[in-house]
């Protein structure tokens, strides 16, 4: 699976005449954004994982209290 920026880079390289300055500038800009795209996706995945873990822990605790008729703190 490719990211949208990877697909864009492939498209630019396949479609535009790379012997001109503008397509090369576009290529350089896309390449510089690939690392930023990776960081954004990693941050999202980390935040999502943390949120899932918190929600799971809350659900387990709630289930425990409901099952054994204990009070939630």
C-alpha positions in Angstrom: 0.0 0.0 0.0 1.3 3.5 -0.9 0.6 6.7 0.8 -1.1 9.6 -1.2 2.3 11.4 -1.3 4.0 8.3 -2.7 1.4 8.0 -5.4 1.7 11.7 -6.2 5.5 11.3 -6.5 5.1 8.4 -8.9 2.5 10.3 -10.9 4.8 13.3 -11.2 7.7 11.2 -12.3 5.7 9.3 -14.8 3.7 12.2 -16.2 5.8 15.3 -16.2 9.0 16.0 -18.2 11.6 15.6 -15.5 14.2 17.5 -17.6 12.5 20.8 -16.7 12.9 22.8 -13.5 9.3 23.0 -12.4 8.7 19.2 -12.3 12.0 18.8 -10.5 10.9 21.4 -7.9 7.6 19.6 -7.5 9.4 16.3 -7.1 11.7 17.8 -4.4 8.8 19.3 -2.5 6.9 15.9 -2.5 10.1 14.1 -1.3 10.4 16.6 1.5 6.8 16.0 2.5 7.2 12.2 2.6 9.0 12.3 6.0 6.4 14.7 7.4 3.6 12.5 6.2 5.2 9.5 8.0 5.5 11.5 11.2 1.9 12.6 11.1 0.7 9.0 10.5 2.9 7.6 13.3 1.6 10.3 15.7 -1.9 9.4 14.8 -1.3 5.7 15.3 0.3 6.3 18.7 -2.6 8.5 19.8 -5.2 6.1 18.5 -3.5 3.1 20.3 -3.3 5.1 23.5 -7.0 6.1 23.3 -8.0 2.5 22.5 -6.0 1.2 25.5 -7.7 3.8 27.8 -11.1 2.9 26.5 -10.5 -0.8 26.9 -9.3 -0.3 30.5 -12.4 1.7 31.3 -14.6 -0.9 29.7 -13.0 -3.7 31.6 -13.3 -1.8 34.9 -17.0 -0.9 34.1 -17.7 -4.5 33.3 -16.1 -5.7 36.5 -18.2 -3.3 38.6 -21.4 -4.3 36.8 -20.7 -8.0 37.1 -19.7 -8.0 40.7 -22.0 -5.2 41.9 -19.2 -3.0 43.1 -19.1 0.7 43.1 -17.0 2.5 40.5 -14.4 4.9 41.9 
